[in-house]
Amino acid sequence: MGAKVRVLIVDDSAFFRNRVAAALQSAQDMEIIGFAANGEEAIRQTRSLKPDVVTMDVEMPVIDGITAVRRIMAETPTKILMFSALTTEGAKETLDALDAGAMDFLPKEMSNPVAGAEETSKALLERVRGLAKSPLSLSRASMKEYLTPSPSRVASVGQTAPTFSSSPEMVAIGASTGGPVALRQVLSALPRNYPLPVVAAVHMPGSFTRAYAERLDGSCAIKVKEATDREVLQPGVALIAPGGKQTTVVRGAGGYQVRISNPLPGEIYHPSVDQM
């Protein structure tokens, strides 16, 4: 086994700190290196302990989670996973935390000791492992370079540039761990006159995707919105698949369009990029 993922848990609720710790300690590749009950303690312990991942609550005394994220990213850049409430206000706070530098989030459902505990613990482990393996966010300049491959850069890594039998008709994006931040970086690097439609599926609760799309629309040159059923794909417009639903792209009389449907029993991910 390789090095363990070192995690700092931040929450003003001792009960919730213990719930998160129990979920993480069920895996052999996790190590809890500390706890913090407020944002001030989180900043101090991140500086001294240098964790691989920090799990962070939003509403805390002394210094709130969003301010703590901003301070940590300025002083000791670290991968941060936010916990958030499944409400409209929770969506806003979570997006504020992502803007401040957090890399991903999970709904704060672990307060229920029975319902969905195993599924939530599994999701937490997946997120923490994913963040531990991910690089800290790319800059806008780096993302632009990534989206515009050059022959010299392709040759330098020994790869062959992909070939297509025909010109691409759209861009489809699927994102999971770190997805909200990564998708923002991709879309914000696209110019206003981008010639292709974009459709994206990111794992996010249904109460979050509209607010997320509106936040992206305010920071991107292209138009970004939550997809609606039978909406036709347009060049220079990015459609975000609604959370909690399945989104499928089909060819219609007026061109490609999205179809929105309820997930079938047993479908774990909705939206799912495989369905899209």
N, C-alpha and C positions, 0 to 999 in steps of 0.2 A: 504494500500500500504506500502511496506517495504521501507528501506532507498533508496534514489535515487543514481544513478551511477554518481559520480563526475568526470567530464571530463575537461582536460586541452587541448586546441586547439593550435597547433603550426604550423605556416606557415608565410612566409614573405609577402604573398599576402593578403591584407585586404579583397579583394573580396572573396577569397577562405575561409578565416576564417569565414566570414559571412555566406557563403553557408553551411559550416559544422555546424555552430551554429544553423542555421535555421532548418536543417534536424534533429538535435538532440533535439532541443527545441519543435519540433512537438510531442514529446513523453513525457508523464507525469513522467516517471521514470528516466529522464535525468536531470542533473544539470550542467550547464557550470560554472566552478569556476574560469576560467582565460584564457587569451590569451597570446601567445608569438610570436614575429616576427622573432626570430632567435634562434639558438641552445643555445647560452649563456643564454638568457632569459628562455628558456625551462628548462635548468639545475637548474637555481636558483628557478624558480617557482615550479618545481617538488619537490625540497627540502623543500620549505616553505609551499606549499599547500597540498602536499601528495595526489594527485588525485588517483582515482581508475583506470582510463585509460587515457593515453595520445595519441592524434592523432598527427602524426609527418610527416612533409614534409621532403624530402631528400635534395634538393638544396636550401640552405639558406645562408645569409651573416653571418659574424663574426665566427660562428661555424656551420658546416653543420649538417644535420640530423643524419648521421651515427656516427659521432664523438659524438654528443649529446647523442645518444642511449647508446654508450659505456660508457660514463661518468655517465649517470643516473643509468645504471645497476650496476656500480661499487660503486656508492655512495648511491643511494636511489632506490633499485630495484622496478620497476613499470611495469605494463602491458602497452605495447606500440603498437599502430596500425600505420603502415607506409602507406603513400600515394605514389604511384609510377606511372611513365609514362609507357604506353604500347609500349615499344621499347626494343630492345636488350640491350641497355645501361641501360634502366630502370630496366630490369630484373636483371642485374648484381648488380646494386645499391641496389635493394630490397633484394637480397640474401645476400649482404654484411651487410645490416641492420639486417636481421634475424640472421646472424652469430654473430653480435654485441650484440644481446639480445632482439630485437623486437619479438613479439609473432605472429603477423599476418600482412597482408597488404591488401589494396584495390587499384585498378587502379584509377588514378586521372582523373576521367571523369566528376566531378561535376562542372568543369569550364564552361560546356555548360549548360546554364540556362533552356533549354527546353528539348532537346533530352535525354530521359531516366532518367529524374530527379527523378521521383517517385520511379523507380526501384533502382536507385543508393542510394537514401535516405533510402530505406528499407534495402538494403544490409549493409549500414553503421550502422544502428541501430542494426541489427542482429549481426554484428561483435563486436560492443561495448558491447552489452549485454552479448554475449558469452564470451568475454575476462573478463568482470567483474565477471563472475561466475567461471572462470577457475583458477586453481592454477598457480603460477609462474612455469616455466619450471622445470621438474624433472631433477635431475642429471643423468649422464650416469650410475652410480652405482645403483641409485634407479630404473632406468628403467630395468637394468639387473635383479634386484630382482623381479620386477613386472612381467617380462616375464618368470620367473622360480618359479612358485608357489610351496610352500611347504605344506605338510599336516598340520603342526602346524599352519601356517598362515591362511589356509582355515578354520580350526576348530575355530580359534580365532575370526573370524567374523561370525561364525554360518552358513557358507555356505557349500553346498555339492559339491564336485568336479564333474565337468561335465563328462559324459560318452559318448562314441561314439560307434555306431554300427560297425564301421570300422576305420582304421587308417586315419587321415587327409591326403589329397592329395596335398593341397596347403594352403597358407595363403592369404586371401583377406582382404584388409584394405580400409575403407572409412573415409575421414577426411574433416571437414569443418572449423569452427572457430578455429584458432590456429593450423590447420592441418599441414602446412608446417614444423613447429618446432616440433610438436608431432611425425610426421612421421620420421623426421630425428633422433629423439631420439630412436625410435623403431628400425629402420634399423641399426643404428650405434651400437646397442647392440647385433646384431646377429653375430655369428662367421663365418669365411670364409667357413667352411664346413657345413653350415646350410643345413639340408637335404630336405627342401621343397622349391618349387618356391613361389614367392611372387608377387602379383599384387595389385596395390594401385591406388585409385581414390581420388584426392585431388582437391578442388575447386581452380582453378588457370587459368589465361588466356593462350590461346594457344601459345603466344609468350614467355611464361615463363617456360613451363614444360621441354623443352629440357635442358635449362640452369640449371634448378633445379635438374634434374636427373644427369647431369654431375657434379654438385657441390656435390651431395650426393655420387656419385661414387668415388670421390676423398677423402671422409672422412669415408667411410664404408668399412668393411672387405669384404662384399659380393659385387657382381657386381650389379650396378644400372644403368638403361638406360630407355629412353623414349620408350614406346611400339610402334611397327610397325604392320601393318595389317598382319594377319596370322602368326605372330611370335609364336613359340612353347615355352611353359613355361618350364624352366629348374631349377633343384635344385640349391639353392644358388644364384639365379638371381632374382632381384626385378625389375619389369616392372612398370613404372609410366604411367598411362593413359594420353594421350595427352589432353591438355586443348582445349575446344571448340568442342570436338568430343565425341561420345559415344563409350565406350569400353565394349565389351561383351566377356566373356570366354566361349568357346565351346569345346566339345570333338571332336578331329579329328583323322585321321588315325595314325598320329605320336604322339598322346597324346593331352593334353589340349593346346589350342592356343587362341590368342586374335583376335577378329575381330573389326576393327575400322570403324565407320560410322558417317555420319553427323547426328546431332540431328534432330528429327522430330519437326514440328511446335507445339508450346505449351510446349515443354520440357524445364523446367526452368534451371535444373542443367545438365551440360555437361562438364566433365564426371559425371555420376550418379552411385552411388554404387548399387542402385536397378537394374539398367540396367546391371551392371557388373556381 
